């Protein structure tokens, strides 16, 4: 693949991830990560590997329902490695109290190409404000 094709594939991956978040779909989220993927959420423990990732996303989706949009600022590709810088904005429904609150984050994705398919190897986000 050339860089343009890779960037397009990475954009598709990121939007698939957004869609999985918005639909609280743990199995789709899991399919987008590498086997040794790492999730570093703001104000929560780091999750490493498939089982911890699954537990972490199940916990998140039990607590909240996201309704966000991703805005891609940068994608850089070098061989079978890449990174993406994004920001997201939308709302979060808190299941415990039924309250909907604004959601705004900035994100870093480290991506790896496995079997000609881009996957999330590392993902970190924190609040923009």
N, C-alpha and C positions, 0 to 999 in steps of 0.2 A: 504494500500500500504506500501511497505517497502521503506527504504531510497533510494535504487538504482532505484526503479521504479519511485519514486518521482523526483529524479534528472533527469532521462530520460525524464519525462513529462515536467519538467521545461526547459530543453534544447530545447525540441520541441516548447514550448511556445516562448522562446527567438528567435529561428530561424523563427518562424511565424511572430514575431514582426519585425525582420529584413526584411523579405520578404515584409511585409506590408509597411514598410518605403520605400524600394526600388521601390515599385510599386505605391507609393503615395495613398494608399488605406485607406481612413479615416474609412470606416465602419469596415474593418478588425481590424484596430488599436483599435477602440472603443470596439469591442467584446473581446479584450484581457485584458481590464481593469476592475476593480471592479466598481460598481456604484459610489462609493465615491473616485475613483482613483485620484491621484495627479501627475502632470507632472511638473518637475522643470528644464526647459531648461536653458542652459547657456545664460546669457545676455538677458533674456526675463522674463516676468511675470510668476508667478506660476499659473497653471490651476488646479482648484479643481472641481471635479464632472463632470458628463457626458457632460453637455452643454459647460462648459469652455474647457474641453478636446477637444471636437469636433471643437470648434472655433479655438483653438490653432493649432491643426493639419491641419485644412483647410488653415489657414494662412501660416503655414510652407510649405505645399505642393504647394500652389500657388506661393510662392517665389523661391523654390528650388526643384531639383530632386536629391535624394540621390542615390548613387551606392556604398554601403558599405558592409563589411563583419564583423561579430561579432566573437570575440575570447573570449571564456569563461575561466576566470581565476579561479573562485571559485563559488561553490554552497553549501550552508549550509541549512539543513532542520531541523526544530524542530516542530513536530506535524503538525499543519495546517498553519504554518508560515515558510517562507524561505527568504533568500536573495541571490542575485547573483551579482558578480563583473565581469564586462566584459570590453573589450576595442573594439573599432571599427576603421576600416581604409578603406579608399576608396576615392571617389571623390564626389563633389557636383557641379551640374550644376545650375548656378544662372540664373533664367529666365529673369531677367531685362536686362542683358547685354550679355547673351549667353556664359559667361565665365565658364570654368570648373576649379575648384580649389581642392587641396588636402583636405581631411576631415579625422581627427583623433581625437577620443574622448575616454574618460574613463567613465564608467557608473556604477551606483548602482541601482539595482532593489530590491524592497521589494515586496514579493509575498505572497498571501493568497490563501488557498485552500477553494473554495466555491462549494458546491454540487459536491464534488469529482473532481473538475477541478481547476487547478492552474490559477490564474489571477494576473495581475500587480496591486498592491495597491499603490505603490509609485515608481517614476522613476526620477532619476536625472543624468545629464551628464554635463561634462565640457571638455574643450580642453586639450589634452595631452601635447601640446607644446605651 
